[in-house]
Amino acid sequence: MDGLLPTVARAAQIVGHDDDVRILPEEVAALGRVPQARMREFAAGRTCARRAMRALGLPAAPVLIGAHREPVWPRGIVGSITHCPGYCAAAVALERDLAAVGIDAEPHEGLPAGLLQAISAPAERTALEDLPSGPLCWDRVLFSAKESIYKAWFTLTRTWLDFTDVFVTVHSADGSFHGRLIERAAAGKTAPAGLDGCFVVGGGLVLTAVTVARVRPLRSGVGDR
Ligand SMILES: CC(C)(COP(=O)(O)OP(=O)(O)OC[C@H]1O[C@@H](n2cnc3c(N)ncnc32)[C@H](O)[C@@H]1OP(=O)(O)O)[C@@H](O)C(=O)NCCC(=O)NCCS
């Protein structure tokens, strides 16, 4: 996951089993009573989140749960969590460096019948057919890209985004993708017109990441003309 992120971000991941997964009491309280499998998945995500925060030099702190199931990061931090069978990851950055992060992991296999039609526009599917044929499941890459886009989008706007509200173009040559927002009126004028990300396929997984740089105001002062 690290390779998909800018240097200001840090990621941590768990591949397979990890004996040292930890969850904080505040997080247990926020999660409530859930099946064992969900507890394990949640704890793995929070463990990755804390490892990534430590890699940024930040103290361990709870990552709670928002009203829309989003992770609630300690003040000054943005981040994202993903899990799928056998894999879990979290990515974090300081809010002063990045406005949003969205990451997603998926098993590298074709989507179940009918799902591609449900999450894409006809023109997106046509574009997928033009990508190099071979072992890569482009439909899964598209799906994962949209999930990452949603997580970053939600961080920015706190609004819902449907799969068909974004037109995603995948670039096979450099492992990048661009999501053009078709419908963003509800999110207000500050909502981005597009989001960029990148992907990698390996180890039976598709990993995608979207990051949004923080736009810093131009400073006027000595030396400015
Ligand atoms: C929320 C969603 C993106 C999660 O993706 P997923 O593949 O099911 O599961 P992942 O393991 O990758 O991600 C789950 C994590 O996403 C995070 N998450 C959940 N809701 C979120 C939100 N609204 N915003 C940001 N992150 C969110 C959580 O950290 C969650 O893990 P946790 O519950 O253990 O903390 C997905 O369930 C969903 O609702 N998708 C529909 C919206 C969408 O993707 N639109 C596409 C627009 S192009």
PDBQT file of the ligand as one rigid body, heavy atoms in Angstrom, charges set to zero:
ROOT
HETATM    1  C1  LIG A 301     -18.204   2.154   2.751  1.00  0.00    +0.000 C 
HETATM    2  C2  LIG A 301     -17.688   1.209   1.686  1.00  0.00    +0.000 C 
HETATM    3  C3  LIG A 301     -16.946   2.046   0.620  1.00  0.00    +0.000 C 
HETATM    4  C4  LIG A 301     -16.694   0.233   2.339  1.00  0.00    +0.000 C 
HETATM    5  O1  LIG A 301     -16.048  -0.547   1.379  1.00  0.00    +0.000 OA
HETATM    6  P1  LIG A 301     -15.956  -2.161   1.513  1.00  0.00    +0.000 P 
HETATM    7  O2  LIG A 301     -15.215  -2.667   0.321  1.00  0.00    +0.000 OA
HETATM    8  O3  LIG A 301     -17.315  -2.674   1.799  1.00  0.00    +0.000 OA
HETATM    9  O4  LIG A 301     -15.107  -2.444   2.797  1.00  0.00    +0.000 OA
HETATM   10  P2  LIG A 301     -13.602  -2.023   3.143  1.00  0.00    +0.000 P 
HETATM   11  O5  LIG A 301     -13.122  -3.054   4.065  1.00  0.00    +0.000 OA
HETATM   12  O6  LIG A 301     -12.796  -1.714   1.960  1.00  0.00    +0.000 OA
HETATM   13  O7  LIG A 301     -13.816  -0.666   3.923  1.00  0.00    +0.000 OA
HETATM   14  C5  LIG A 301     -14.430  -0.669   5.161  1.00  0.00    +0.000 C 
HETATM   15  C6  LIG A 301     -13.943   0.517   5.912  1.00  0.00    +0.000 C 
HETATM   16  O8  LIG A 301     -14.305   1.698   5.210  1.00  0.00    +0.000 OA
HETATM   17  C7  LIG A 301     -14.398   2.735   6.155  1.00  0.00    +0.000 C 
HETATM   18  N1  LIG A 301     -15.621   3.467   5.887  1.00  0.00    +0.000 N 
HETATM   19  C8  LIG A 301     -16.887   3.051   6.075  1.00  0.00    +0.000 A 
HETATM   20  N2  LIG A 301     -17.738   4.037   5.734  1.00  0.00    +0.000 NA
HETATM   21  C9  LIG A 301     -16.980   5.071   5.311  1.00  0.00    +0.000 A 
HETATM   22  C10 LIG A 301     -17.299   6.373   4.846  1.00  0.00    +0.000 A 
HETATM   23  N3  LIG A 301     -18.558   6.796   4.756  1.00  0.00    +0.000 N 
HETATM   24  N4  LIG A 301     -16.277   7.174   4.508  1.00  0.00    +0.000 NA
HETATM   25  C11 LIG A 301     -14.990   6.782   4.615  1.00  0.00    +0.000 A 
HETATM   26  N5  LIG A 301     -14.631   5.555   5.065  1.00  0.00    +0.000 NA
HETATM   27  C12 LIG A 301     -15.634   4.720   5.407  1.00  0.00    +0.000 A 
HETATM   28  C13 LIG A 301     -14.404   2.116   7.545  1.00  0.00    +0.000 C 
HETATM   29  O9  LIG A 301     -13.145   2.357   8.161  1.00  0.00    +0.000 OA
HETATM   30  C14 LIG A 301     -14.584   0.650   7.261  1.00  0.00    +0.000 C 
HETATM   31  O10 LIG A 301     -13.906  -0.216   8.135  1.00  0.00    +0.000 OA
HETATM   32  P3  LIG A 301     -14.365  -0.338   9.672  1.00  0.00    +0.000 P 
HETATM   33  O11 LIG A 301     -15.857  -0.374   9.667  1.00  0.00    +0.000 OA
HETATM   34  O12 LIG A 301     -13.731  -1.590  10.158  1.00  0.00    +0.000 OA
HETATM   35  O13 LIG A 301     -13.817   0.909  10.325  1.00  0.00    +0.000 OA
HETATM   36  C15 LIG A 301     -18.815   0.406   0.984  1.00  0.00    +0.000 C 
HETATM   37  O14 LIG A 301     -19.374  -0.512   1.896  1.00  0.00    +0.000 OA
HETATM   38  C16 LIG A 301     -19.920   1.263   0.456  1.00  0.00    +0.000 C 
HETATM   39  O15 LIG A 301     -20.860   1.638   1.153  1.00  0.00    +0.000 OA
HETATM   40  N6  LIG A 301     -19.897   1.574  -0.855  1.00  0.00    +0.000 N 
HETATM   41  C17 LIG A 301     -20.960   2.311  -1.492  1.00  0.00    +0.000 C 
HETATM   42  C18 LIG A 301     -20.533   3.735  -1.796  1.00  0.00    +0.000 C 
HETATM   43  C19 LIG A 301     -19.548   3.756  -2.913  1.00  0.00    +0.000 C 
HETATM   44  O16 LIG A 301     -18.576   3.054  -2.886  1.00  0.00    +0.000 OA
HETATM   45  N7  LIG A 301     -19.806   4.576  -3.917  1.00  0.00    +0.000 N 
HETATM   46  C20 LIG A 301     -18.924   4.636  -5.052  1.00  0.00    +0.000 C 
HETATM   47  C21 LIG A 301     -18.810   6.027  -5.522  1.00  0.00    +0.000 C 
HETATM   48  S1  LIG A 301     -17.889   6.097  -7.001  1.00  0.00    +0.000 SA
ENDROOT
TORSDOF 0
